[in-house]
């Protein structure tokens, strides 16, 4: 089974998360293809899809939102997982425990994801911390980070990313086993 891991990345952080997910799926015995969302023409060869986007101004990047809309019919027929790459999130403590909790509580689901839920059965939507470097935000964002005690660096939790991708792999393996049992049962009963 080949799994597409498609992403929209503002810098390189989301692309690296997508690659980590694909590597974990490959290690679990699946074919994994990593592509930017704007380089995907068809979902035909894929049996499952993981889609991720950087989040800017509380929204998925436009190309990721367009991907969800463009392929909504095909995505409705395959297992789909989503991930978002934010600055601070629930696993990130460079802003301190209280500030991270405040940010978490105030973060609404991105409109593109909410809209996609109407037509796509999303198995899970996970939020990961992206890389945080001063100068990567607008001047006000950098000032906000400095005032709140934000520390530049790479706080991505690759163990958490691998665990999540491992869960996807286990779910796909269970689906494959069920499908194979059903196929064998039908062949024993004389049906193709």
Secondary structure, DSSP 8 states (H G I E B T S, - for coil): -EEEEEEE-SSSHHHHHHHHHHHHHHHTT-EEEEEEGGG----TT-SEEEEEEEEETTEE-HHHHHHHHHTHHHHTTSEEEEEEEESS-TT--TT-HHHHHHHHHH----HHHHHHTTTS-EEEEEEEE--B-TTSS-HHHHHHHHHTT---B----HHHHHHHHHHHHHHHHHHHHHHHHHHHHHHHTT--
